[in-house]
Amino acid sequence: MGIEQFEVGMRIEATSDFEVEEMLAAPTGGGAYEVKTGDTGEVINKQVVGRSAWLRVRWDRLKRELNVDRNALPHVRPLS
């Protein structure tokens, strides 16, 4: 599924486990978080810049906003 299938405000669900790194503007970087199958969240931002594309998702269980890039898109689907 491509990024064009997702819109801001859309609810999504993880279809398999995957890891997301929190990107911080610090020399040490951020932590890594495990998104688990069945986790849900809301798309709060969608960015496409050249070949790069990502979703900013507020995950309910993690209580964090994390980026989901093109490589992780196969692990999420829109909730109906």
N, CA, C, O and CB atoms as a CASP TS submission, in Angstrom:
PFRMAT TS
TARGET T0000
AUTHOR 0000-0000-0000
METHOD Language model
MODEL 1
PARENT N/A
ATOM      1  N   MET     1       0.856  -1.175   0.000  1.00  0.00           N
ATOM      2  CA  MET     1       0.000   0.000   0.000  1.00  0.00           C
ATOM      3  C   MET     1       0.899   1.234   0.000  1.00  0.00           C
ATOM      4  O   MET     1       1.837   1.313   0.793  1.00  0.00           O
ATOM      5  CB  MET     1      -0.972   0.001   1.231  1.00  0.00           C
ATOM      6  N   GLY     2       0.627   2.179  -0.865  1.00  0.00           N
ATOM      7  CA  GLY     2       1.422   3.390  -0.958  1.00  0.00           C
ATOM      8  C   GLY     2       0.939   4.478  -0.016  1.00  0.00           C
ATOM      9  O   GLY     2      -0.157   4.405   0.540  1.00  0.00           O
ATOM     10  N   ILE     3       1.769   5.471   0.145  1.00  0.00           N
ATOM     11  CA  ILE     3       1.457   6.557   1.073  1.00  0.00           C
ATOM     12  C   ILE     3       0.224   7.344   0.630  1.00  0.00           C
ATOM     13  O   ILE     3      -0.437   7.975   1.455  1.00  0.00           O
ATOM     14  CB  ILE     3       2.652   7.495   1.202  1.00  0.00           C
ATOM     15  N   GLU     4      -0.088   7.310  -0.662  1.00  0.00           N
ATOM     16  CA  GLU     4      -1.251   8.054  -1.159  1.00  0.00           C
ATOM     17  C   GLU     4      -2.570   7.490  -0.616  1.00  0.00           C
ATOM     18  O   GLU     4      -3.604   8.152  -0.711  1.00  0.00           O
ATOM     19  CB  GLU     4      -1.270   8.032  -2.690  1.00  0.00           C
ATOM     20  N   GLN     5      -2.549   6.290  -0.055  1.00  0.00           N
ATOM     21  CA  GLN     5      -3.753   5.677   0.511  1.00  0.00           C
ATOM     22  C   GLN     5      -4.103   6.214   1.904  1.00  0.00           C
ATOM     23  O   GLN     5      -5.174   5.920   2.434  1.00  0.00           O
ATOM     24  CB  GLN     5      -3.574   4.177   0.582  1.00  0.00           C
ATOM     25  N   PHE     6      -3.196   7.000   2.492  1.00  0.00           N
ATOM     26  CA  PHE     6      -3.379   7.494   3.852  1.00  0.00           C
ATOM     27  C   PHE     6      -3.642   8.996   3.834  1.00  0.00           C
ATOM     28  O   PHE     6      -3.091   9.720   3.005  1.00  0.00           O
ATOM     29  CB  PHE     6      -2.147   7.172   4.719  1.00  0.00           C
ATOM     30  N   GLU     7      -4.480   9.455   4.747  1.00  0.00           N
ATOM     31  CA  GLU     7      -4.813  10.874   4.871  1.00  0.00           C
ATOM     32  C   GLU     7      -4.708  11.304   6.328  1.00  0.00           C
ATOM     33  O   GLU     7      -4.849  10.488   7.239  1.00  0.00           O
ATOM     34  CB  GLU     7      -6.234  11.157   4.325  1.00  0.00           C
ATOM     35  N   VAL     8      -4.459  12.584   6.537  1.00  0.00           N
ATOM     36  CA  VAL     8      -4.416  13.137   7.883  1.00  0.00           C
ATOM     37  C   VAL     8      -5.776  12.932   8.548  1.00  0.00           C
ATOM     38  O   VAL     8      -6.816  13.163   7.931  1.00  0.00           O
ATOM     39  CB  VAL     8      -4.032  14.647   7.855  1.00  0.00           C
ATOM     40  N   GLY     9      -5.764  12.498   9.806  1.00  0.00           N
ATOM     41  CA  GLY     9      -6.990  12.234  10.546  1.00  0.00           C
ATOM     42  C   GLY     9      -7.456  10.795  10.465  1.00  0.00           C
ATOM     43  O   GLY     9      -8.340  10.382  11.216  1.00  0.00           O
ATOM     44  N   MET    10      -6.866  10.027   9.556  1.00  0.00           N
ATOM     45  CA  MET    10      -7.250   8.632   9.361  1.00  0.00           C
ATOM     46  C   MET    10      -6.741   7.777  10.523  1.00  0.00           C
ATOM     47  O   MET    10      -5.634   7.988  11.019  1.00  0.00           O
ATOM     48  CB  MET    10      -6.700   8.099   8.017  1.00  0.00           C
ATOM     49  N   ARG    11      -7.553   6.819  10.948  1.00  0.00           N
ATOM     50  CA  ARG    11      -7.139   5.842  11.945  1.00  0.00           C
ATOM     51  C   ARG    11      -6.476   4.676  11.217  1.00  0.00           C
ATOM     52  O   ARG    11      -6.952   4.233  10.172  1.00  0.00           O
ATOM     53  CB  ARG    11      -8.353   5.356  12.807  1.00  0.00           C
ATOM     54  N   ILE    12      -5.365   4.182  11.782  1.00  0.00           N
ATOM     55  CA  ILE    12      -4.657   3.068  11.168  1.00  0.00           C
ATOM     56  C   ILE    12      -4.409   1.985  12.206  1.00  0.00           C
ATOM     57  O   ILE    12      -4.527   2.212  13.411  1.00  0.00           O
ATOM     58  CB  ILE    12      -3.328   3.537  10.545  1.00  0.00           C
ATOM     59  N   GLU    13      -4.060   0.790  11.705  1.00  0.00           N
ATOM     60  CA  GLU    13      -3.769  -0.353  12.559  1.00  0.00           C
ATOM     61  C   GLU    13      -2.523  -1.050  12.039  1.00  0.00           C
ATOM     62  O   GLU    13      -2.326  -1.165  10.830  1.00  0.00           O
ATOM     63  CB  GLU    13      -4.970  -1.333  12.612  1.00  0.00           C
ATOM     64  N   ALA    14      -1.675  -1.517  12.963  1.00  0.00           N
ATOM     65  CA  ALA    14      -0.499  -2.302  12.593  1.00  0.00           C
ATOM     66  C   ALA    14      -0.937  -3.723  12.269  1.00  0.00           C
ATOM     67  O   ALA    14      -1.664  -4.342  13.046  1.00  0.00           O
ATOM     68  CB  ALA    14       0.563  -2.296  13.731  1.00  0.00           C
ATOM     69  N   THR    15      -0.501  -4.243  11.128  1.00  0.00           N
ATOM     70  CA  THR    15      -0.856  -5.598  10.719  1.00  0.00           C
ATOM     71  C   THR    15       0.231  -6.605  11.085  1.00  0.00           C
ATOM     72  O   THR    15       0.022  -7.814  10.987  1.00  0.00           O
ATOM     73  CB  THR    15      -1.116  -5.639   9.223  1.00  0.00           C
ATOM     74  N   SER    16       1.391  -6.102  11.508  1.00  0.00           N
ATOM     75  CA  SER    16       2.482  -6.957  11.982  1.00  0.00           C
ATOM     76  C   SER    16       3.388  -6.111  12.875  1.00  0.00           C
ATOM     77  O   SER    16       3.299  -4.884  12.882  1.00  0.00           O
ATOM     78  CB  SER    16       3.291  -7.580  10.780  1.00  0.00           C
ATOM     79  N   ASP    17       4.253  -6.777  13.623  1.00  0.00           N
ATOM     80  CA  ASP    17       5.177  -6.069  14.508  1.00  0.00           C
ATOM     81  C   ASP    17       6.275  -5.405  13.684  1.00  0.00           C
ATOM     82  O   ASP    17       6.756  -5.975  12.705  1.00  0.00           O
ATOM     83  CB  ASP    17       5.791  -7.036  15.551  1.00  0.00           C
ATOM     84  N   PHE    18       6.669  -4.198  14.084  1.00  0.00           N
ATOM     85  CA  PHE    18       7.814  -3.529  13.470  1.00  0.00           C
ATOM     86  C   PHE    18       8.373  -2.508  14.446  1.00  0.00           C
ATOM     87  O   PHE    18       7.702  -2.099  15.393  1.00  0.00           O
ATOM     88  CB  PHE    18       7.416  -2.851  12.130  1.00  0.00           C
ATOM     89  N   GLU    19       9.607  -2.104  14.201  1.00  0.00           N
ATOM     90  CA  GLU    19      10.293  -1.168  15.080  1.00  0.00           C
ATOM     91  C   GLU    19      10.375   0.206  14.424  1.00  0.00           C
ATOM     92  O   GLU    19      10.598   0.324  13.220  1.00  0.00           O
ATOM     93  CB  GLU    19      11.700  -1.683  15.430  1.00  0.00           C
ATOM     94  N   VAL    20      10.188   1.247  15.247  1.00  0.00           N
ATOM     95  CA  VAL    20      10.280   2.628  14.777  1.00  0.00           C
ATOM     96  C   VAL    20      11.264   3.346  15.682  1.00  0.00           C
ATOM     97  O   VAL    20      11.167   3.265  16.906  1.00  0.00           O
ATOM     98  CB  VAL    20       8.875   3.342  14.774  1.00  0.00           C
ATOM     99  N   GLU    21      12.219   4.053  15.070  1.00  0.00           N
ATOM    100  CA  GLU    21      13.164   4.842  15.856  1.00  0.00           C
ATOM    101  C   GLU    21      12.657   6.258  15.977  1.00  0.00           C
ATOM    102  O   GLU    21      12.202   6.857  15.002  1.00  0.00           O
ATOM    103  CB  GLU    21      14.568   4.824  15.223  1.00  0.00           C
ATOM    104  N   GLU    22      12.738   6.791  17.186  1.00  0.00           N
ATOM    105  CA  GLU    22      12.358   8.176  17.422  1.00  0.00           C
ATOM    106  C   GLU    22      13.540   9.047  17.002  1.00  0.00           C
ATOM    107  O   GLU    22      14.650   8.878  17.506  1.00  0.00           O
ATOM    108  CB  GLU    22      11.962   8.421  18.930  1.00  0.00           C
ATOM    109  N   MET    23      13.302   9.973  16.087  1.00  0.00           N
ATOM    110  CA  MET    23      14.369  10.837  15.586  1.00  0.00           C
ATOM    111  C   MET    23      14.363  12.138  16.370  1.00  0.00           C
ATOM    112  O   MET    23      13.397  12.899  16.333  1.00  0.00           O
ATOM    113  CB  MET    23      14.203  11.110  14.066  1.00  0.00           C
ATOM    114  N   LEU    24      15.444  12.378  17.073  1.00  0.00           N
ATOM    115  CA  LEU    24      15.574  13.590  17.864  1.00  0.00           C
ATOM    116  C   LEU    24      16.767  14.393  17.366  1.00  0.00           C
ATOM    117  O   LEU    24      17.723  13.834  16.829  1.00  0.00           O
ATOM    118  CB  LEU    24      15.724  13.255  19.364  1.00  0.00           C
ATOM    119  N   ALA    25      16.706  15.684  17.545  1.00  0.00           N
ATOM    120  CA  ALA    25      17.817  16.550  17.154  1.00  0.00           C
ATOM    121  C   ALA    25      18.825  16.593  18.302  1.00  0.00           C
ATOM    122  O   ALA    25      19.042  17.636  18.920  1.00  0.00           O
ATOM    123  CB  ALA    25      17.315  17.993  16.792  1.00  0.00           C
ATOM    124  N   ALA    26      19.425  15.458  18.568  1.00  0.00           N
ATOM    125  CA  ALA    26      20.404  15.359  19.643  1.00  0.00           C
ATOM    126  C   ALA    26      21.517  14.419  19.186  1.00  0.00           C
ATOM    127  O   ALA    26      21.275  13.528  18.372  1.00  0.00           O
ATOM    128  CB  ALA    26      19.743  14.855  20.972  1.00  0.00           C
ATOM    129  N   PRO    27      22.724  14.604  19.696  1.00  0.00           N
ATOM    130  CA  PRO    27      23.835  13.752  19.275  1.00  0.00           C
ATOM    131  C   PRO    27      23.605  12.266  19.543  1.00  0.00           C
ATOM    132  O   PRO    27      24.124  11.419  18.817  1.00  0.00           O
ATOM    133  CB  PRO    27      25.089  14.187  19.969  1.00  0.00           C
ATOM    134  N   THR    28      22.835  11.949  20.570  1.00  0.00           N
ATOM    135  CA  THR    28      22.607  10.545  20.914  1.00  0.00           C
ATOM    136  C   THR    28      21.418   9.939  20.184  1.00  0.00           C
ATOM    137  O   THR    28      21.187   8.734  20.285  1.00  0.00           O
ATOM    138  CB  THR    28      22.403  10.411  22.396  1.00  0.00           C
ATOM    139  N   GLY    29      20.666  10.741  19.458  1.00  0.00           N
ATOM    140  CA  GLY    29      19.490  10.230  18.760  1.00  0.00           C
ATOM    141  C   GLY    29      18.352   9.960  19.719  1.00  0.00           C
ATOM    142  O   GLY    29      18.304  10.532  20.808  1.00  0.00           O
ATOM    143  N   GLY    30      17.440   9.098  19.325  1.00  0.00           N
ATOM    144  CA  GLY    30      16.286   8.798  20.162  1.00  0.00           C
ATOM    145  C   GLY    30      16.188   7.315  20.420  1.00  0.00           C
ATOM    146  O   GLY    30      17.060   6.541  20.024  1.00  0.00           O
ATOM    147  N   GLY    31      15.125   6.926  21.085  1.00  0.00           N
ATOM    148  CA  GLY    31      14.917   5.525  21.397  1.00  0.00           C
ATOM    149  C   GLY    31      14.200   4.803  20.286  1.00  0.00           C
ATOM    150  O   GLY    31      13.671   5.422  19.363  1.00  0.00           O
ATOM    151  N   ALA    32      14.185   3.486  20.379  1.00  0.00           N
ATOM    152  CA  ALA    32      13.451   2.668  19.421  1.00  0.00           C
ATOM    153  C   ALA    32      12.209   2.126  20.126  1.00  0.00           C
ATOM    154  O   ALA    32      12.257   1.771  21.304  1.00  0.00           O
ATOM    155  CB  ALA    32      14.344   1.503  18.856  1.00  0.00           C
ATOM    156  N   TYR    33      11.110   2.066  19.399  1.00  0.00           N
ATOM    157  CA  TYR    33       9.843   1.600  19.948  1.00  0.00           C
ATOM    158  C   TYR    33       9.313   0.470  19.088  1.00  0.00           C
ATOM    159  O   TYR    33       9.428   0.501  17.863  1.00  0.00           O
ATOM    160  CB  TYR    33       8.814   2.751  20.035  1.00  0.00           C
ATOM    161  N   GLU    34       8.734  -0.526  19.737  1.00  0.00           N
ATOM    162  CA  GLU    34       8.158  -1.669  19.044  1.00  0.00           C
ATOM    163  C   GLU    34       6.661  -1.440  18.868  1.00  0.00           C
ATOM    164  O   GLU    34       5.913  -1.372  19.844  1.00  0.00           O
ATOM    165  CB  GLU    34       8.431  -2.987  19.818  1.00  0.00           C
ATOM    166  N   VAL    35       6.235  -1.322  17.618  1.00  0.00           N
ATOM    167  CA  VAL    35       4.809  -1.255  17.302  1.00  0.00           C
ATOM    168  C   VAL    35       4.370  -2.697  17.110  1.00  0.00           C
ATOM    169  O   VAL    35       4.974  -3.434  16.331  1.00  0.00           O
ATOM    170  CB  VAL    35       4.510  -0.359  16.010  1.00  0.00           C
ATOM    171  N   LYS    36       3.331  -3.099  17.811  1.00  0.00           N
ATOM    172  CA  LYS    36       2.893  -4.493  17.784  1.00  0.00           C
ATOM    173  C   LYS    36       1.631  -4.666  16.946  1.00  0.00           C
ATOM    174  O   LYS    36       0.849  -3.731  16.776  1.00  0.00           O
ATOM    175  CB  LYS    36       2.649  -4.997  19.202  1.00  0.00           C
ATOM    176  N   THR    37       1.450  -5.862  16.435  1.00  0.00           N
ATOM    177  CA  THR    37       0.262  -6.201  15.656  1.00  0.00           C
ATOM    178  C   THR    37      -0.989  -5.810  16.432  1.00  0.00           C
ATOM    179  O   THR    37      -1.144  -6.172  17.599  1.00  0.00           O
ATOM    180  CB  THR    37       0.241  -7.709  15.312  1.00  0.00           C
ATOM    181  N   GLY    38      -1.873  -5.075  15.783  1.00  0.00           N
ATOM    182  CA  GLY    38      -3.121  -4.647  16.411  1.00  0.00           C
ATOM    183  C   GLY    38      -3.057  -3.266  17.036  1.00  0.00           C
ATOM    184  O   GLY    38      -4.094  -2.702  17.387  1.00  0.00           O
ATOM    185  N   ASP    39      -1.841  -2.698  17.184  1.00  0.00           N
ATOM    186  CA  ASP    39      -1.741  -1.330  17.705  1.00  0.00           C
ATOM    187  C   ASP    39      -2.459  -0.377  16.763  1.00  0.00           C
ATOM    188  O   ASP    39      -2.416  -0.550  15.545  1.00  0.00           O
ATOM    189  CB  ASP    39      -0.256  -0.905  17.882  1.00  0.00           C
ATOM    190  N   THR    40      -3.115   0.623  17.325  1.00  0.00           N
ATOM    191  CA  THR    40      -3.833   1.599  16.516  1.00  0.00           C
ATOM    192  C   THR    40      -3.288   2.992  16.770  1.00  0.00           C
ATOM    193  O   THR    40      -2.665   3.260  17.798  1.00  0.00           O
ATOM    194  CB  THR    40      -5.338   1.551  16.811  1.00  0.00           C
ATOM    195  N   GLY    41      -3.534   3.867  15.815  1.00  0.00           N
ATOM    196  CA  GLY    41      -3.101   5.245  15.943  1.00  0.00           C
ATOM    197  C   GLY    41      -3.800   6.125  14.935  1.00  0.00           C
ATOM    198  O   GLY    41      -4.607   5.661  14.130  1.00  0.00           O
ATOM    199  N   GLU    42      -3.475   7.411  14.995  1.00  0.00           N
ATOM    200  CA  GLU    42      -4.069   8.397  14.094  1.00  0.00           C
ATOM    201  C   GLU    42      -2.968   9.096  13.314  1.00  0.00           C
ATOM    202  O   GLU    42      -1.961   9.518  13.883  1.00  0.00           O
ATOM    203  CB  GLU    42      -4.922   9.426  14.878  1.00  0.00           C
ATOM    204  N   VAL    43      -3.168   9.215  12.004  1.00  0.00           N
ATOM    205  CA  VAL    43      -2.226   9.954  11.165  1.00  0.00           C
ATOM    206  C   VAL    43      -2.409  11.436  11.463  1.00  0.00           C
ATOM    207  O   VAL    43      -3.492  11.983  11.256  1.00  0.00           O
ATOM    208  CB  VAL    43      -2.445   9.646   9.634  1.00  0.00           C
ATOM    209  N   ILE    44      -1.360  12.083  11.947  1.00  0.00           N
ATOM    210  CA  ILE    44      -1.463  13.504  12.274  1.00  0.00           C
ATOM    211  C   ILE    44      -0.737  14.387  11.268  1.00  0.00           C
ATOM    212  O   ILE    44      -0.922  15.604  11.258  1.00  0.00           O
ATOM    213  CB  ILE    44      -0.913  13.757  13.657  1.00  0.00           C
ATOM    214  N   ASN    45       0.098  13.769  10.415  1.00  0.00           N
ATOM    215  CA  ASN    45       0.798  14.530   9.387  1.00  0.00           C
ATOM    216  C   ASN    45       1.250  13.566   8.300  1.00  0.00           C
ATOM    217  O   ASN    45       1.572  12.410   8.574  1.00  0.00           O
ATOM    218  CB  ASN    45       2.009  15.310   9.984  1.00  0.00           C
ATOM    219  N   LYS    46       1.272  14.047   7.081  1.00  0.00           N
ATOM    220  CA  LYS    46       1.716  13.250   5.936  1.00  0.00           C
ATOM    221  C   LYS    46       2.694  14.112   5.151  1.00  0.00           C
ATOM    222  O   LYS    46       2.363  15.230   4.757  1.00  0.00           O
ATOM    223  CB  LYS    46       0.500  12.781   5.032  1.00  0.00           C
ATOM    224  N   GLN    47       3.898  13.596   4.922  1.00  0.00           N
ATOM    225  CA  GLN    47       4.926  14.368   4.224  1.00  0.00           C
ATOM    226  C   GLN    47       5.444  13.591   3.023  1.00  0.00           C
ATOM    227  O   GLN    47       5.720  12.395   3.116  1.00  0.00           O
ATOM    228  CB  GLN    47       6.087  14.718   5.175  1.00  0.00           C
ATOM    229  N   VAL    48       5.574  14.272   1.907  1.00  0.00           N
ATOM    230  CA  VAL    48       6.218  13.719   0.723  1.00  0.00           C
ATOM    231  C   VAL    48       7.193  14.781   0.237  1.00  0.00           C
ATOM    232  O   VAL    48       6.794  15.872  -0.171  1.00  0.00           O
ATOM    233  CB  VAL    48       5.167  13.321  -0.400  1.00  0.00           C
ATOM    234  N   VAL    49       8.481  14.446   0.288  1.00  0.00           N
ATOM    235  CA  VAL    49       9.535  15.366  -0.140  1.00  0.00           C
ATOM    236  C   VAL    49      10.450  14.599  -1.083  1.00  0.00           C
ATOM    237  O   VAL    49      11.268  13.788  -0.647  1.00  0.00           O
ATOM    238  CB  VAL    49      10.335  15.953   1.089  1.00  0.00           C
ATOM    239  N   GLY    50      10.304  14.861  -2.377  1.00  0.00           N
ATOM    240  CA  GLY    50      11.081  14.108  -3.358  1.00  0.00           C
ATOM    241  C   GLY    50      10.742  12.630  -3.272  1.00  0.00           C
ATOM    242  O   GLY    50       9.576  12.244  -3.357  1.00  0.00           O
ATOM    243  N   ARG    51      11.766  11.808  -3.103  1.00  0.00           N
ATOM    244  CA  ARG    51      11.548  10.360  -2.986  1.00  0.00           C
ATOM    245  C   ARG    51      11.232   9.937  -1.554  1.00  0.00           C
ATOM    246  O   ARG    51      10.813   8.804  -1.320  1.00  0.00           O
ATOM    247  CB  ARG    51      12.774   9.606  -3.480  1.00  0.00           C
ATOM    248  N   SER    52      11.426  10.826  -0.613  1.00  0.00           N
ATOM    249  CA  SER    52      11.141  10.506   0.794  1.00  0.00           C
ATOM    250  C   SER    52       9.667  10.765   1.097  1.00  0.00           C
ATOM    251  O   SER    52       9.080  11.743   0.636  1.00  0.00           O
ATOM    252  CB  SER    52      12.045  11.342   1.746  1.00  0.00           C
ATOM    253  N   ALA    53       9.099   9.875   1.874  1.00  0.00           N
ATOM    254  CA  ALA    53       7.699  10.031   2.284  1.00  0.00           C
ATOM    255  C   ALA    53       7.519   9.349   3.625  1.00  0.00           C
ATOM    256  O   ALA    53       8.096   8.292   3.880  1.00  0.00           O
ATOM    257  CB  ALA    53       6.715   9.438   1.219  1.00  0.00           C
ATOM    258  N   TRP    54       6.716   9.958   4.477  1.00  0.00           N
ATOM    259  CA  TRP    54       6.447   9.368   5.780  1.00  0.00           C
ATOM    260  C   TRP    54       5.146   9.903   6.354  1.00  0.00           C
ATOM    261  O   TRP    54       4.632  10.942   5.940  1.00  0.00           O
ATOM    262  CB  TRP    54       7.602   9.643   6.741  1.00  0.00           C
ATOM    263  N   LEU    55       4.636   9.155   7.318  1.00  0.00           N
ATOM    264  CA  LEU    55       3.452   9.547   8.078  1.00  0.00           C
ATOM    265  C   LEU    55       3.900   9.819   9.503  1.00  0.00           C
ATOM    266  O   LEU    55       4.754   9.111  10.036  1.00  0.00           O
ATOM    267  CB  LEU    55       2.332   8.442   8.028  1.00  0.00           C
ATOM    268  N   ARG    56       3.335  10.827  10.111  1.00  0.00           N
ATOM    269  CA  ARG    56       3.526  11.066  11.540  1.00  0.00           C
ATOM    270  C   ARG    56       2.284  10.494  12.200  1.00  0.00           C
ATOM    271  O   ARG    56       1.170  10.940  11.924  1.00  0.00           O
ATOM    272  CB  ARG    56       3.738  12.619  11.886  1.00  0.00           C
ATOM    273  N   VAL    57       2.467   9.502  13.074  1.00  0.00           N
ATOM    274  CA  VAL    57       1.348   8.778  13.671  1.00  0.00           C
ATOM    275  C   VAL    57       1.400   8.913  15.191  1.00  0.00           C
ATOM    276  O   VAL    57       2.453   8.733  15.802  1.00  0.00           O
ATOM    277  CB  VAL    57       1.373   7.284  13.254  1.00  0.00           C
ATOM    278  N   ARG    58       0.271   9.225  15.786  1.00  0.00           N
ATOM    279  CA  ARG    58       0.129   9.230  17.247  1.00  0.00           C
ATOM    280  C   ARG    58      -0.408   7.852  17.630  1.00  0.00           C
ATOM    281  O   ARG    58      -1.586   7.555  17.428  1.00  0.00           O
ATOM    282  CB  ARG    58      -0.835  10.404  17.754  1.00  0.00           C
ATOM    283  N   TRP    59       0.480   7.009  18.190  1.00  0.00           N
ATOM    284  CA  TRP    59       0.122   5.640  18.561  1.00  0.00           C
ATOM    285  C   TRP    59      -0.563   5.624  19.918  1.00  0.00           C
ATOM    286  O   TRP    59      -0.050   6.203  20.876  1.00  0.00           O
ATOM    287  CB  TRP    59       1.368   4.735  18.581  1.00  0.00           C
ATOM    288  N   ASP    60      -1.704   4.977  20.012  1.00  0.00           N
ATOM    289  CA  ASP    60      -2.498   4.943  21.241  1.00  0.00           C
ATOM    290  C   ASP    60      -1.769   4.230  22.385  1.00  0.00           C
ATOM    291  O   ASP    60      -1.671   4.779  23.483  1.00  0.00           O
ATOM    292  CB  ASP    60      -3.831   4.257  20.976  1.00  0.00           C
ATOM    293  N   ARG    61      -1.266   3.040  22.151  1.00  0.00           N
ATOM    294  CA  ARG    61      -0.629   2.270  23.219  1.00  0.00           C
ATOM    295  C   ARG    61       0.691   2.899  23.663  1.00  0.00           C
ATOM    296  O   ARG    61       0.988   2.941  24.857  1.00  0.00           O
ATOM    297  CB  ARG    61      -0.391   0.837  22.759  1.00  0.00           C
ATOM    298  N   LEU    62       1.477   3.384  22.715  1.00  0.00           N
ATOM    299  CA  LEU    62       2.786   3.944  23.041  1.00  0.00           C
ATOM    300  C   LEU    62       2.698   5.366  23.594  1.00  0.00           C
ATOM    301  O   LEU    62       3.626   5.853  24.239  1.00  0.00           O
ATOM    302  CB  LEU    62       3.668   3.931  21.814  1.00  0.00           C
ATOM    303  N   LYS    63       1.576   6.016  23.332  1.00  0.00           N
ATOM    304  CA  LYS    63       1.388   7.415  23.735  1.00  0.00           C
ATOM    305  C   LYS    63       2.536   8.293  23.219  1.00  0.00           C
ATOM    306  O   LYS    63       3.058   9.155  23.925  1.00  0.00           O
ATOM    307  CB  LYS    63       1.287   7.523  25.275  1.00  0.00           C
ATOM    308  N   ARG    64       2.902   8.038  21.966  1.00  0.00           N
ATOM    309  CA  ARG    64       3.986   8.761  21.299  1.00  0.00           C
ATOM    310  C   ARG    64       3.591   9.066  19.870  1.00  0.00           C
ATOM    311  O   ARG    64       2.767   8.377  19.269  1.00  0.00           O
ATOM    312  CB  ARG    64       5.299   7.950  21.333  1.00  0.00           C
ATOM    313  N   GLU    65       4.196  10.114  19.344  1.00  0.00           N
ATOM    314  CA  GLU    65       4.077  10.430  17.925  1.00  0.00           C
ATOM    315  C   GLU    65       5.372   9.979  17.265  1.00  0.00           C
ATOM    316  O   GLU    65       6.454  10.457  17.607  1.00  0.00           O
ATOM    317  CB  GLU    65       3.803  11.970  17.683  1.00  0.00           C
ATOM    318  N   LEU    66       5.252   9.057  16.318  1.00  0.00           N
ATOM    319  CA  LEU    66       6.420   8.503  15.655  1.00  0.00           C
ATOM    320  C   LEU    66       6.211   8.502  14.146  1.00  0.00           C
ATOM    321  O   LEU    66       5.083   8.401  13.662  1.00  0.00           O
ATOM    322  CB  LEU    66       6.710   7.081  16.163  1.00  0.00           C
ATOM    323  N   ASN    67       7.316   8.617  13.409  1.00  0.00           N
ATOM    324  CA  ASN    67       7.249   8.578  11.957  1.00  0.00           C
ATOM    325  C   ASN    67       7.158   7.142  11.464  1.00  0.00           C
ATOM    326  O   ASN    67       7.839   6.250  11.970  1.00  0.00           O
ATOM    327  CB  ASN    67       8.464   9.274  11.345  1.00  0.00           C
ATOM    328  N   VAL    68       6.306   6.935  10.470  1.00  0.00           N
ATOM    329  CA  VAL    68       6.216   5.658   9.762  1.00  0.00           C
ATOM    330  C   VAL    68       6.661   5.957   8.332  1.00  0.00           C
ATOM    331  O   VAL    68       5.957   6.638   7.586  1.00  0.00           O
ATOM    332  CB  VAL    68       4.736   5.029   9.819  1.00  0.00           C
ATOM    333  N   ASP    69       7.837   5.444   7.953  1.00  0.00           N
ATOM    334  CA  ASP    69       8.362   5.743   6.616  1.00  0.00           C
ATOM    335  C   ASP    69       7.883   4.714   5.597  1.00  0.00           C
ATOM    336  O   ASP    69       7.163   3.775   5.936  1.00  0.00           O
ATOM    337  CB  ASP    69       9.897   5.784   6.639  1.00  0.00           C
ATOM    338  N   ARG    70       8.292   4.904   4.355  1.00  0.00           N
ATOM    339  CA  ARG    70       7.861   4.017   3.270  1.00  0.00           C
ATOM    340  C   ARG    70       8.150   2.543   3.547  1.00  0.00           C
ATOM    341  O   ARG    70       7.365   1.672   3.174  1.00  0.00           O
ATOM    342  CB  ARG    70       8.535   4.423   1.984  1.00  0.00           C
ATOM    343  N   ASN    71       9.272   2.269   4.199  1.00  0.00           N
ATOM    344  CA  ASN    71       9.647   0.873   4.484  1.00  0.00           C
ATOM    345  C   ASN    71       8.683   0.206   5.457  1.00  0.00           C
ATOM    346  O   ASN    71       8.510  -1.012   5.417  1.00  0.00           O
ATOM    347  CB  ASN    71      11.061   0.813   5.050  1.00  0.00           C
ATOM    348  N   ALA    72       8.052   0.987   6.330  1.00  0.00           N
ATOM    349  CA  ALA    72       7.137   0.424   7.332  1.00  0.00           C
ATOM    350  C   ALA    72       5.680   0.427   6.852  1.00  0.00           C
ATOM    351  O   ALA    72       4.826  -0.182   7.496  1.00  0.00           O
ATOM    352  CB  ALA    72       7.249   1.210   8.640  1.00  0.00           C
ATOM    353  N   LEU    73       5.386   1.091   5.748  1.00  0.00           N
ATOM    354  CA  LEU    73       3.999   1.166   5.270  1.00  0.00           C
ATOM    355  C   LEU    73       3.337  -0.194   5.035  1.00  0.00           C
ATOM    356  O   LEU    73       2.134  -0.323   5.257  1.00  0.00           O
ATOM    357  CB  LEU    73       3.959   1.949   3.996  1.00  0.00           C
ATOM    358  N   PRO    74       4.091  -1.223   4.589  1.00  0.00           N
ATOM    359  CA  PRO    74       3.433  -2.531   4.427  1.00  0.00           C
ATOM    360  C   PRO    74       2.923  -3.132   5.742  1.00  0.00           C
ATOM    361  O   PRO    74       2.143  -4.084   5.727  1.00  0.00           O
ATOM    362  CB  PRO    74       4.394  -3.502   3.782  1.00  0.00           C
ATOM    363  N   HIS    75       3.361  -2.578   6.873  1.00  0.00           N
ATOM    364  CA  HIS    75       2.976  -3.097   8.182  1.00  0.00           C
ATOM    365  C   HIS    75       1.753  -2.396   8.775  1.00  0.00           C
ATOM    366  O   HIS    75       1.343  -2.719   9.890  1.00  0.00           O
ATOM    367  CB  HIS    75       4.133  -2.971   9.132  1.00  0.00           C
ATOM    368  N   VAL    76       1.164  -1.445   8.051  1.00  0.00           N
ATOM    369  CA  VAL    76      -0.008  -0.731   8.558  1.00  0.00           C
ATOM    370  C   VAL    76      -1.109  -0.704   7.497  1.00  0.00           C
ATOM    371  O   VAL    76      -0.852  -0.817   6.298  1.00  0.00           O
ATOM    372  CB  VAL    76       0.371   0.711   8.979  1.00  0.00           C
ATOM    373  N   ARG    77      -2.347  -0.551   7.983  1.00  0.00           N
ATOM    374  CA  ARG    77      -3.490  -0.439   7.063  1.00  0.00           C
ATOM    375  C   ARG    77      -4.503   0.524   7.658  1.00  0.00           C
ATOM    376  O   ARG    77      -4.567   0.686   8.877  1.00  0.00           O
ATOM    377  CB  ARG    77      -4.146  -1.836   6.794  1.00  0.00           C
ATOM    378  N   PRO    78      -5.288   1.158   6.815  1.00  0.00           N
ATOM    379  CA  PRO    78      -6.356   2.028   7.322  1.00  0.00           C
ATOM    380  C   PRO    78      -7.415   1.191   8.043  1.00  0.00           C
ATOM    381  O   PRO    78      -7.721   0.071   7.634  1.00  0.00           O
ATOM    382  CB  PRO    78      -7.004   2.839   6.163  1.00  0.00           C
ATOM    383  N   LEU    79      -7.965   1.749   9.116  1.00  0.00           N
ATOM    384  CA  LEU    79      -9.106   1.121   9.791  1.00  0.00           C
ATOM    385  C   LEU    79     -10.384   1.586   9.107  1.00  0.00           C
ATOM    386  O   LEU    79     -10.503   2.747   8.716  1.00  0.00           O
ATOM    387  CB  LEU    79      -9.131   1.470  11.321  1.00  0.00           C
ATOM    388  N   SER    80     -11.330   0.677   8.968  1.00  0.00           N
ATOM    389  CA  SER    80     -12.591   1.080   8.329  1.00  0.00           C
ATOM    390  C   SER    80     -13.659   1.368   9.337  1.00  0.00           C
ATOM    391  O   SER    80     -14.779   1.719   8.966  1.00  0.00           O
ATOM    392  CB  SER    80     -13.074   0.014   7.382  1.00  0.00           C
TER
END
